[in-house]
Amino acid sequence: MSDFVPGIELSRAFYRDVVAPLIPGVTHSAALIGPGSEVLEFDTARSTDHDWGPRVLLFVPGEQVAEVRAAVEAGLPDRFGGFPTVFAYHGQVRSGVTVTEPGEWLAGRLGFDPRQGVSLLDWLSAPWQSLAEVTCGEVFHDGLGELGGLETARAALNWYPDDVWRYVLACQWRRIAQEEPFPGRCGEVGDELGSAVVGARLAREVMRLALLLRRRYPPYAKWLGSALARMPGSTELGESLGAALAARSWREREAALAAAYARVAALQNRTRLAGWLDEEVRGFYDRPFQVIGGDRFADALMASVTDPAIKGLPVVGCVDQLSDSTDLLVAPGRARAAAAAALHLGT
């Protein structure tokens, strides 16, 4: 395992040494983006046991796809870097080089082509994981030019416009507000299991909120903790959340969550996306539970929105906040339809 080469490095060398020489004179872009732990640089030696090998996405004009694919597949060596160049990838045995037209690939991953502009529905129907997959990874060569190239698409999706960002943050705070008194309420009636389950849900929402506040698209569950750990200044927040998850009583859990809330509240204030708010926890009405009052932050953010279309949206969120269904989130058409229906936005 000590000889492990990260997938980005393997694929970069694969493009440079093998793929590019097979297509001399062909105008193209090449990258490793899209699905795969190596795109987000979370891959390890364990990743190599399936769906992993030297991969390159090769983008060419639509009329050249078949010809370029044939040339590449005819010239590929059997192995590169110790790995086969033809391997099983998501149930299909094929070469690690995908030849496609950029618009078709982008629409297939996102439900739209960001080079043509990004609408409000586009932003809110694109899962965070998909946005991360397109904006992370690496472009090895972008010969299709500014209008047709990958960097144009990636720049368009680099981060939410400010009012969309405010809206998504407000909805994330609302998710916290909806459940923040529950760990204490469950514990008060002797339901420590229920308290722990809700506490874990709240810990996840805080992790996502912290990443969003730092302009990072939260990845899906497997890499959420890894993404938070890599975020500068996240050590204390991670310790608080860890203590909440390890707590054996609801009072310990509540105290640890309160410390985490205070940290993301301070982070929220530093963004200056809304007016400054008190970062201390407080009582929940007359009940003996400590909460941050997530609705305070949601309301302040929505009050700072100037776009009337966004200001008029229900504070329920983007598709990741609307549903935790993996089957919905991995299908762009389904995700888009769900977001459009829930938010009353036209397609």
Buried (B, 14 or more C-beta within 10 A) or exposed (E): EEEBBBBBBBBBBBBBEBBBEBBEEBEBBBBBBBBBBBBBBBBEEEBBEEBBBBBBBBBBBEEBBEEBBEBBBEEBEEEBBEBBBBBEBEEEEEBBBBBBBBBEBBBEBBBBBBBBEBBBBBBBBBBBBBBBBBBBBBBBBBBBEEEBBBBBBBEBBEEBEBBBBBBBBBBBBBBBBEBBBBBBBBBBEEBBEBBBBBBBBBBBBBBBBBBBBBEBBBBBEEBBBEBBEBBEEBEEBBBBBBBBBEBEEBBBBBBBBBBBBBBBBEBBBEBEBBEEBEBEBEEBEEEEBBBBBBBBBBBBBBEBBEBEEBBEBEBBBBBBBBBEEEEBBBBBEBBBBBBBEBBEBEE
